[in-house]
Amino acid sequence: MARPNPGVAAIMVKDGRVVTRGWTQGGGRPHAEAHAFESLPEGAAKDATLYVTLEPCAHVAERGPACADLISALRPARVVIGQIDPDPRTAGKGVETLEAAGIAVTVLNDDASARSLPGFLLRMREGRPYVTLKLAQSLDGCIALADGTSQWITGEAARAHCHAMRAKNEAILVGGGTWRADKPRLNVRLPGLEERSPDRVLLTRGVAPDGVRVINAPEHIAQLDGVLHLYVEGGAATAASFLKAGLVDELHLYPAPFVIGFGPSILSAIGLQDLASAHNRWHQSEQRALGSDRFSAYLRTRT
C-alpha cells in the first residue's frame, strides 16, 4: 500500500516496446518513476516516451529526490501526464522542470487517470478521503432477519469480492450498533492479502475500543490522517448518515437472490424530499455476477 502517497504508475515506451515500468512502492517510496528507472537499460531513455499517472513531483524530500529532476537527467523525448498534481509543492512545477530541460510534455487531465487516483485527488481538493459505501441486502431491501441475524446475506463469492474491496482501502468504518451486535473483525481474510487489512474506524460517541479509531460524525472523516480511501460497511443508520451528509462517492451494492419479507431495512431516512431530486445522482460503473449474487458499482454524479 502506497499511503500516505498516491498509487502512481509509470511506463516508458520506445519504438513501440516497453523498456521499463514502475509503480509507487509500499510506504510511498520509491515513487513510480524512481522505481521504473531502477531497471532502465543505459541509454534507453533517448527518443523514448514516458507515461505517468500523475505529474512528477518537483520537491526534494528526505526520503528521495524529485522525480522531475530524475526524468530531466535522463531526457526522454516526451512525457505524457495523466493528471496535474494538486499538491502545492508540485502543482505545475513538475511540468515546468521538464519543459525547461527540453522535454516535450502532454497533460491529459482525463477521467481514466483521475479514476485511478480518487482518494489522493479528493483529499487534496476537499480535505477528506474518498468514501465507498457497501450495502448487502435481500431482493426486498432487508439487511437481516427480524431477529437481527445478518450472517450471511450474500454467498461466499460475494464475500470474497468484498474482502478484495476492503484491501483497496486504508480504513474501514462501521457504526456503534453494528460493532456491538456483530463484533465484526473488519479485516481481509483472503490468502496473501491478510496484511492489507485496513485500519478500523468506529462511528460512535462512545470510547474507542483498543486498536480502533473513533469519529463522532460523518463529517469528521477529514480527521482520519493517512486515509485516502474509506470503506463504509454500515449498518443502516450509519449508511444513511453518510448519504444524508453527501459524503458517499461510490456505492457498492450486493443484492442476494432471496426475499426476507420482514427485517431491518437497508437504509433509514436520508432526507430526500422529492423524487425529482433523486434522479441523476448516480451512474453505474460496473456490474457482474458473483455466484448466485450480483455486484453493482455506482459513481456519484458530480456537477
Secondary structure, 3 states (H helix, E strand, C coil): CCCCCCCCEEEEEECCEEEEEEECCHHHCCCHHHHHHCCCCCCCCCCCEEEEEECCCCCCECCECCHHHHHHHHCCCEEEEEECCCCCCCCCHHHHHHHHCCCEEEECCCHHHHHCCHHHHHHHHHCCCEEEEEEEECCCCECCCCCCCCCCCCCHHHHHHHHHHHCCCCEEEEEHHHHHHHCCCCCCCCCCCHHHCCEEEEECCCCCCCCCEEECCHHHHHHCCCCCEEEEEECHHHHHHHHHCCCCCEEEEEECCCCCCCCCECCCCCCCCCCHHHCCCEEEEEEEEECCEEEEEEEECCC
